[in-house]
Amino acid sequence: GNGFTGYDTVSKEFTSIWMDSSSPIINTMKGQFSPESKSWTFTGNSTCPVSGATMKSKMLNRVVDKNHRVVESYYIRPDGSEVKTMEIAYSRAKS
């Protein structure tokens, strides 16, 4: 998949877009950055590629250190519980 994140100066929010080769759906979410936890938290609605139903979703993008980052994706059930659907750990390549 590919993700893009940018800051919207009008709404004062970050916007994240995720496109994945395993799904025909493009997810768009809005969120904020927390300097204390060095992480972005995004929320939005996603479309289930199987049923077509709208589902709430959440994505966390956390800076571990200058060479590592972790991105986690969740679907939020109607009862508010979260189901982790993806985790990607990024490491900077050594030069």
Sequence and secondary structure as in RCSB ss.txt:
>XXXX:A:sequence
GNGFTGYDTVSKEFTSIWMDSSSPIINTMKGQFSPESKSWTFTGNSTCPVSGATMKSKMLNRVVDKNHRVVESYY
IRPDGSEVKTMEIAYSRAKS
>XXXX:A:secstr
 EEEEEEETTTTEEEEEEE TT S EEEEEEEEETTTTEEEEEEEEE TTT  EEEEEEEEEEEETTEEEEEEEE
E TTS EEEEEEEEEE    
